[in-house]
Amino acid sequence: MHAAPGESLAPLLAEVRACQACAAVLPHAPRPVLQAAAGARVLIAGQAPGAKVQASGVPFDDASGARLREWMGVERSTFYDPEQVAILPMGFCYPGPGPSGDAPPRPECAPLWRARLLAALPRIKLTLLIGQYALRWHLPQAARGALTPWVRGAQPLPPGLLVLPHPSGRNNIWLAKNPWFAAERLPALRAAVREALGG
């Protein structure tokens, strides 16, 4: 679907939340989980909700969310204010378990909704690409290359984009092997978030 110029966000969000496109292939009833308002200035492009988020309906309502808020340097109240932070994962419903961790985001989701939603968020100043699926959609030139050079900034990024590893505990080994992330990238991330949110 193509973006509709000037499309109102509220009815679009209602349409997304009623989506049944993957009902036949999901291991549960569809429950799209996302957060957005027209005033949002920071966009979090994650992967897909996990089982806990599927149950609560609140994005990043788990240990990954706590770590992500710490990385960003924001309070929970800011994080969950849709007029400040939009949360649009690559798949809006929990895809179920995979061979190692959760299954990938359903491939139907982003082509159906992403362009329309992004067109309805005109004030976004900073987009955080979390993991390979978000990186490949927003930066097709990343193809299937490694994520780490993009996180480190070794690859040039367009203004207003930052790439992060997933804040899941499954990445603890990666974080331990790459201490530069906490030393170099987190201060830059927090400064970019502060600037995008207006100080």
Backbone bond lengths (Angstrom), bond angles and torsions (degrees), N, CA, C in turn:
res aa  C-N    CA-C-N  psi(-1)  N-CA   C-N-CA  omega(-1)  CA-C   N-CA-C  phi
1 M - - - 1.453 - - 1.525 109.89 -
2 H 1.310 116.18 141.40 1.457 120.49 179.15 1.529 110.05 -93.37
3 A 1.325 114.11 153.43 1.463 118.93 177.70 1.519 109.94 -66.06
4 A 1.313 114.92 140.00 1.459 120.39 175.90 1.513 108.29 -97.65
5 P 1.345 118.92 120.01 1.465 120.28 -177.72 1.527 110.59 -56.33
6 G 1.323 115.29 129.87 1.453 120.42 176.42 1.521 114.31 72.20
7 E 1.338 117.62 16.10 1.461 120.24 -178.88 1.521 110.17 -62.21
8 S 1.314 116.63 135.16 1.461 121.24 -179.63 1.521 109.59 -74.16
9 L 1.331 115.88 137.21 1.457 119.93 -174.19 1.526 112.61 -73.46
10 A 1.329 118.71 -39.15 1.470 120.26 -174.07 1.527 112.58 -58.64
11 P 1.341 120.55 -51.95 1.462 118.52 177.92 1.519 113.34 -66.11
12 L 1.331 116.80 -29.69 1.461 119.66 176.88 1.526 110.49 -65.55
13 L 1.331 117.03 -43.96 1.463 120.06 177.55 1.526 110.91 -61.92
14 A 1.323 117.18 -39.32 1.463 120.12 177.59 1.527 110.61 -62.74
15 E 1.321 116.02 -39.05 1.462 120.67 178.53 1.527 110.45 -64.82
16 V 1.332 116.46 -43.94 1.464 120.48 179.00 1.525 110.43 -61.41
17 R 1.322 116.34 -45.86 1.468 119.84 -175.73 1.531 112.81 -68.40
18 A 1.326 116.30 -17.16 1.460 120.28 176.21 1.534 112.20 -95.66
19 C 1.330 117.56 4.11 1.464 121.63 -174.08 1.532 111.53 -61.29
20 Q 1.326 115.08 136.26 1.465 122.50 177.20 1.536 110.98 -124.63
21 A 1.316 116.64 17.68 1.464 120.29 -171.96 1.526 113.17 -58.40
22 C 1.329 117.14 -32.78 1.466 120.48 -176.36 1.526 112.44 -107.70
23 A 1.314 117.59 14.81 1.468 120.73 -174.08 1.522 112.68 -55.62
24 A 1.320 116.95 -35.40 1.460 120.09 -176.01 1.519 113.37 -75.87
25 V 1.341 117.44 -15.93 1.472 119.53 -174.50 1.521 113.50 -117.46
26 L 1.327 118.11 -7.91 1.463 120.39 177.97 1.534 109.77 -82.70
27 P 1.340 116.92 152.62 1.464 119.73 179.96 1.529 112.99 -81.99
28 H 1.327 117.49 9.74 1.466 123.30 -175.98 1.520 107.07 -158.56
29 A 1.317 117.32 172.52 1.470 119.60 174.99 1.523 109.59 -66.10
30 P 1.328 118.83 141.34 1.467 120.70 178.85 1.530 111.25 -57.83
31 R 1.342 115.13 137.43 1.457 121.39 174.21 1.525 107.38 -144.40
32 P 1.321 118.23 80.26 1.464 119.91 -179.49 1.532 111.41 -59.27
33 V 1.333 115.41 129.51 1.467 121.88 -179.08 1.523 108.06 -118.16
34 L 1.321 116.26 116.54 1.455 121.73 179.05 1.526 108.28 -158.31
35 Q 1.322 115.11 168.92 1.469 121.24 -179.41 1.520 107.87 -144.68
36 A 1.333 117.40 131.16 1.464 119.63 178.69 1.517 110.06 -166.12
37 A 1.320 115.31 149.94 1.467 123.50 169.41 1.523 106.31 -149.97
38 A 1.313 116.04 156.82 1.466 120.50 -172.86 1.520 113.23 -61.14
39 G 1.327 118.12 -23.85 1.454 120.51 -178.48 1.518 115.02 -86.01
40 A 1.323 118.52 -4.26 1.470 121.42 -174.91 1.518 111.42 -56.85
41 R 1.325 115.63 139.24 1.462 121.57 -179.34 1.524 113.05 -115.37
42 V 1.332 116.95 -17.82 1.463 121.54 175.26 1.525 107.84 -118.51
43 L 1.328 116.40 132.29 1.462 122.19 177.39 1.518 109.13 -114.07
44 I 1.319 116.19 126.59 1.460 121.95 173.82 1.522 107.79 -102.39
45 A 1.329 116.03 115.16 1.461 122.10 178.58 1.519 107.57 -105.02
46 G 1.323 115.82 94.73 1.454 120.77 -178.06 1.512 111.79 -94.38
47 Q 1.333 114.95 -155.42 1.461 120.53 -175.64 1.525 110.33 -99.64
48 A 1.317 118.02 -76.69 1.468 123.27 177.99 1.519 106.99 -163.29
49 P 1.326 117.78 155.28 1.469 119.21 178.80 1.523 111.72 -62.13
50 G 1.325 115.32 148.15 1.451 120.55 171.34 1.521 110.34 -89.11
51 A 1.317 116.26 -176.84 1.464 120.76 -176.20 1.524 111.73 -62.80
52 K 1.346 117.69 -39.15 1.466 119.94 -179.28 1.527 110.73 -65.94
53 V 1.321 116.47 -41.10 1.469 120.50 179.09 1.528 110.05 -68.33
54 Q 1.320 116.51 -38.36 1.464 119.38 175.94 1.531 110.53 -57.41
55 A 1.336 116.63 -38.60 1.466 120.43 -178.74 1.523 112.27 -72.83
56 S 1.345 116.86 -38.59 1.467 120.02 -174.64 1.525 112.72 -89.13
57 G 1.334 117.23 -28.28 1.454 120.81 -174.76 1.513 113.95 77.52
58 V 1.332 117.39 9.69 1.473 122.40 -178.68 1.530 108.34 -110.15
59 P 1.326 119.38 121.41 1.461 120.36 -177.58 1.522 112.48 -63.14
60 F 1.317 115.46 140.01 1.471 122.84 179.18 1.533 111.78 54.86
61 D 1.309 116.25 36.04 1.464 121.70 178.58 1.523 109.59 -87.59
62 D 1.336 115.22 59.38 1.459 120.45 -175.74 1.530 108.34 -160.76
63 A 1.318 116.20 -173.74 1.470 120.25 -178.47 1.528 111.46 -62.84
64 S 1.324 117.58 -32.63 1.467 120.21 177.49 1.524 110.84 -61.76
65 G 1.333 116.19 -39.52 1.456 119.85 178.76 1.511 112.36 -65.53
66 A 1.334 116.66 -40.42 1.464 119.87 178.10 1.528 110.43 -61.25
67 R 1.323 116.22 -42.56 1.470 119.48 178.88 1.527 110.62 -67.41
68 L 1.327 117.78 -41.04 1.466 120.17 -179.76 1.523 111.15 -62.88
69 R 1.329 117.62 -41.64 1.470 119.77 177.65 1.522 111.00 -62.98
70 E 1.329 116.45 -37.79 1.471 119.65 177.45 1.524 109.96 -66.07
71 W 1.316 117.53 -43.07 1.466 120.81 177.42 1.528 110.62 -58.68
72 M 1.325 116.66 -43.44 1.464 121.22 -176.65 1.527 112.80 -76.57
73 G 1.333 116.79 -20.49 1.458 120.51 -177.85 1.514 112.60 74.08
74 V 1.340 117.14 35.45 1.464 120.55 -179.40 1.522 110.33 -121.71
75 E 1.325 114.94 151.76 1.458 120.93 175.40 1.530 109.48 -77.77
76 R 1.324 114.99 160.51 1.459 120.85 178.13 1.536 110.91 -57.69
77 S 1.327 117.06 -38.10 1.468 120.14 -177.97 1.525 111.13 -64.63
78 T 1.322 117.71 -37.08 1.464 121.42 176.79 1.519 110.61 -70.22
79 F 1.309 116.02 -45.41 1.462 122.29 -177.46 1.526 111.34 -57.86
80 Y 1.339 115.67 -39.86 1.465 119.92 -176.62 1.526 113.11 -97.30
81 D 1.320 116.90 17.51 1.458 121.01 173.18 1.524 107.74 -94.83
82 P 1.346 118.93 105.61 1.462 119.91 -175.35 1.520 113.89 -64.42
83 E 1.338 117.27 -18.41 1.460 119.38 175.98 1.524 112.11 -76.38
84 Q 1.333 116.59 -8.42 1.455 121.10 176.29 1.530 112.32 -113.62
85 V 1.339 116.18 -43.03 1.465 121.06 -173.76 1.523 109.55 -126.99
86 A 1.326 115.87 123.59 1.467 121.77 171.57 1.523 108.30 -98.55
87 I 1.334 116.51 140.13 1.458 121.97 179.54 1.526 107.41 -125.14
88 L 1.327 115.71 106.05 1.463 121.87 -177.22 1.527 108.45 -127.72
89 P 1.327 117.93 91.12 1.463 118.78 177.46 1.520 111.16 -68.04
90 M 1.320 116.57 167.57 1.459 120.80 -179.81 1.518 111.29 -70.04
91 G 1.290 117.28 -26.03 1.458 122.77 171.84 1.508 107.56 -129.92
92 F 1.319 118.58 134.22 1.467 121.37 -173.37 1.528 113.69 -89.09
93 C 1.322 117.84 -14.36 1.468 121.36 -179.72 1.526 110.33 -115.87
94 Y 1.323 115.69 149.30 1.467 120.95 174.78 1.525 108.85 -60.13
95 P 1.344 117.53 121.39 1.464 119.47 -175.35 1.523 114.43 -82.55
96 G 1.340 116.94 -5.44 1.458 120.15 -177.08 1.513 111.39 95.54
97 P 1.326 116.79 173.89 1.461 120.18 -178.76 1.518 112.08 -74.44
98 G 1.333 114.38 149.75 1.459 120.84 175.27 1.511 109.92 -116.48
99 P 1.320 117.77 -172.97 1.460 120.34 179.91 1.526 112.74 -63.25
100 S 1.342 115.66 -30.62 1.471 120.82 178.41 1.528 107.37 -141.09
101 G 1.319 117.13 100.54 1.457 120.20 -174.72 1.513 110.26 81.36
102 D 1.341 116.09 -154.01 1.460 120.65 179.84 1.529 110.73 -79.71
103 A 1.326 115.47 156.51 1.461 120.67 174.38 1.530 109.19 -66.71
104 P 1.327 117.95 162.13 1.473 120.49 177.20 1.528 111.02 -64.46
105 P 1.332 117.01 160.45 1.467 119.64 174.07 1.533 109.98 -56.49
106 R 1.309 116.84 144.49 1.456 120.01 176.92 1.532 109.92 -60.35
107 P 1.335 117.96 131.89 1.469 120.00 -175.05 1.525 113.51 -70.65
108 E 1.338 118.13 -15.37 1.459 119.93 -179.43 1.531 112.44 -72.61
109 C 1.322 117.52 -25.04 1.457 121.41 -165.69 1.530 113.66 -68.90
110 A 1.315 117.18 -55.66 1.471 119.70 -175.02 1.528 112.63 -60.53
111 P 1.354 120.38 -45.08 1.469 118.56 178.56 1.530 113.19 -63.08
112 L 1.314 117.18 -29.99 1.456 120.24 179.91 1.528 113.07 -71.22
113 W 1.335 116.89 -41.38 1.461 119.71 -163.87 1.522 116.09 -122.70
114 R 1.336 118.10 -25.52 1.464 118.20 -163.25 1.530 113.23 -65.51
115 A 1.301 118.24 -46.85 1.474 120.08 -176.89 1.528 110.74 -62.69
116 R 1.327 117.17 -40.29 1.467 120.04 -179.94 1.526 111.04 -65.24
117 L 1.321 116.40 -42.55 1.466 119.34 -179.20 1.522 111.14 -66.83
118 L 1.319 117.32 -44.27 1.462 119.81 -178.75 1.527 110.82 -64.48
119 A 1.322 117.35 -35.37 1.458 120.43 178.42 1.523 111.67 -66.28
120 A 1.329 116.72 -23.98 1.461 121.20 -179.51 1.530 112.40 -92.36
121 L 1.333 116.44 8.38 1.476 121.75 179.06 1.527 108.53 -121.40
122 P 1.327 117.76 74.57 1.468 120.89 -170.26 1.519 114.72 -75.77
123 R 1.337 118.41 -11.81 1.466 119.49 -173.45 1.529 113.55 -101.70
124 I 1.318 117.68 5.33 1.465 120.00 -179.13 1.532 110.02 -61.43
125 K 1.325 115.04 125.94 1.467 121.38 177.42 1.526 112.63 -108.86
126 L 1.335 116.48 -25.02 1.465 120.92 -176.18 1.519 108.56 -139.41
127 T 1.328 116.72 127.73 1.454 122.67 176.36 1.517 108.95 -116.63
128 L 1.329 116.23 126.45 1.458 122.72 178.39 1.514 108.27 -101.93
129 L 1.311 116.08 114.66 1.462 122.24 -179.70 1.523 107.91 -93.98
130 I 1.322 116.12 112.58 1.463 121.00 -174.47 1.522 108.98 -106.44
131 G 1.328 115.78 105.90 1.456 121.04 176.31 1.519 114.20 88.79
132 Q 1.333 113.97 174.02 1.464 121.41 -171.83 1.524 113.84 -65.62
133 Y 1.336 118.64 -37.62 1.463 119.42 -174.80 1.527 110.78 -66.32
134 A 1.313 117.00 -43.30 1.467 120.14 177.45 1.521 110.61 -66.67
135 L 1.336 116.71 -40.99 1.464 120.39 -179.81 1.523 110.91 -60.01
136 R 1.326 117.19 -45.72 1.463 120.12 -176.29 1.526 112.25 -68.81
137 W 1.339 117.18 -33.39 1.470 118.48 -179.55 1.528 110.62 -73.69
138 H 1.321 116.44 -45.45 1.463 119.96 -175.90 1.529 112.27 -79.37
139 L 1.329 117.12 -27.35 1.468 121.85 179.33 1.523 108.54 -131.00
140 P 1.323 117.81 80.03 1.469 119.54 -176.74 1.528 113.23 -56.44
141 Q 1.334 116.98 -24.62 1.462 118.96 179.65 1.526 112.25 -66.50
142 A 1.350 116.52 -14.89 1.465 119.44 177.22 1.518 110.83 -70.50
143 A 1.346 117.04 -20.62 1.463 122.76 178.41 1.530 109.81 45.15
144 R 1.304 116.25 -126.48 1.466 119.29 -178.50 1.526 111.66 -114.60
145 G 1.310 116.13 27.22 1.452 119.80 177.83 1.522 112.26 -70.36
146 A 1.318 115.71 172.13 1.456 121.33 -178.73 1.528 110.46 -67.33
147 L 1.324 115.67 148.61 1.464 121.58 -179.33 1.534 111.76 -76.52
148 T 1.321 116.85 -34.98 1.467 121.07 -170.07 1.529 113.92 -55.38
149 P 1.345 120.62 -45.22 1.477 118.06 179.27 1.520 113.06 -60.48
150 W 1.339 116.99 -32.30 1.459 119.90 178.81 1.525 110.61 -72.13
151 V 1.329 116.78 -37.31 1.464 120.25 176.75 1.526 109.90 -64.26
152 R 1.300 116.12 -42.35 1.468 120.42 -175.19 1.522 112.25 -73.61
153 G 1.327 117.87 -18.76 1.455 120.37 -177.22 1.507 112.96 90.55
154 A 1.354 116.63 12.06 1.466 119.88 178.17 1.519 111.12 -71.22
155 Q 1.331 116.55 -23.64 1.453 121.78 175.29 1.531 108.24 -101.05
156 P 1.339 117.43 136.14 1.474 119.00 -179.69 1.523 111.18 -66.73
157 L 1.323 115.79 135.96 1.461 122.38 179.83 1.518 109.89 -115.79
158 P 1.325 117.73 146.09 1.468 119.50 172.80 1.527 109.89 -62.02
159 P 1.327 118.34 153.54 1.467 120.47 177.63 1.530 110.84 -56.75
160 G 1.321 114.41 142.02 1.456 119.10 176.27 1.511 114.80 84.60
161 L 1.340 118.48 10.21 1.462 122.08 176.93 1.521 109.62 -122.61
162 L 1.314 116.04 136.85 1.463 122.00 170.22 1.524 107.79 -133.58
163 V 1.332 116.66 144.70 1.462 122.18 179.92 1.521 108.95 -109.62
164 L 1.329 115.79 132.80 1.464 121.93 -179.50 1.521 110.17 -126.19
165 P 1.341 116.72 151.40 1.459 118.31 167.17 1.529 108.57 -72.06
166 H 1.317 116.69 163.38 1.460 117.92 176.51 1.529 108.66 -68.40
167 P 1.337 118.19 138.48 1.475 120.38 -178.83 1.520 114.11 -77.80
168 S 1.308 118.02 9.44 1.463 121.59 178.70 1.525 111.34 -62.29
169 G 1.322 115.39 151.30 1.464 120.62 173.81 1.513 112.65 -60.77
170 R 1.334 117.26 -18.62 1.467 120.09 176.99 1.526 111.43 -64.35
171 N 1.334 116.96 -16.21 1.465 120.42 179.10 1.525 112.93 -98.69
172 N 1.317 118.04 12.25 1.469 119.91 -179.97 1.530 112.03 -59.17
173 I 1.325 116.99 -37.95 1.468 119.72 179.69 1.524 109.80 -65.55
174 W 1.348 116.70 -43.35 1.464 120.13 177.77 1.529 110.23 -59.90
175 L 1.326 117.18 -44.54 1.464 120.51 -178.91 1.524 110.98 -63.01
176 A 1.330 116.73 -38.66 1.468 120.11 178.80 1.527 111.42 -66.95
177 K 1.318 116.47 -33.97 1.474 120.28 -178.68 1.525 112.46 -81.46
178 N 1.324 117.02 -13.83 1.467 120.85 -175.90 1.532 110.36 -127.59
179 P 1.340 117.12 68.20 1.471 119.62 -176.92 1.521 113.60 -63.15
180 W 1.328 117.99 -18.31 1.464 121.16 176.53 1.520 111.35 -60.34
181 F 1.342 118.14 -25.44 1.463 119.53 -177.79 1.526 110.38 -61.86
182 A 1.341 116.18 -49.37 1.467 119.36 179.25 1.521 111.48 -70.22
183 A 1.336 116.85 -36.80 1.462 120.30 -175.11 1.527 112.89 -75.82
184 E 1.341 116.88 -36.59 1.466 120.41 -171.97 1.529 113.01 -110.89
185 R 1.313 116.21 -46.75 1.460 118.97 -170.45 1.527 112.71 -81.38
186 L 1.333 117.78 -36.53 1.466 118.49 -178.29 1.529 112.28 -64.59
187 P 1.334 120.92 -42.24 1.470 118.46 175.11 1.526 112.38 -60.10
188 A 1.333 117.17 -38.67 1.467 120.38 178.43 1.527 110.61 -67.09
189 L 1.334 116.32 -39.44 1.467 120.27 178.14 1.518 110.38 -62.32
190 R 1.326 117.06 -48.41 1.479 119.70 -178.24 1.518 111.81 -62.70
191 A 1.327 116.46 -39.18 1.462 119.21 178.15 1.532 111.08 -65.00
192 A 1.348 116.66 -39.93 1.454 120.13 179.56 1.540 111.01 -66.99
193 V 1.320 116.69 -38.84 1.479 120.39 178.09 1.508 109.91 -64.63
194 R 1.333 117.30 -45.88 1.477 120.69 179.55 1.524 110.57 -58.35
195 E 1.319 116.12 -44.92 1.470 119.66 -178.25 1.528 110.67 -65.15
196 A 1.335 116.64 -43.72 1.461 119.56 -178.17 1.528 111.80 -64.87
197 L 1.328 116.82 -34.54 1.465 121.00 -179.03 1.534 112.10 -83.94
198 G 1.305 115.96 -0.78 1.455 119.04 175.59 1.507 113.86 92.78
199 G 1.336 116.38 29.67 1.469 119.65 177.25 1.491 112.61 96.97
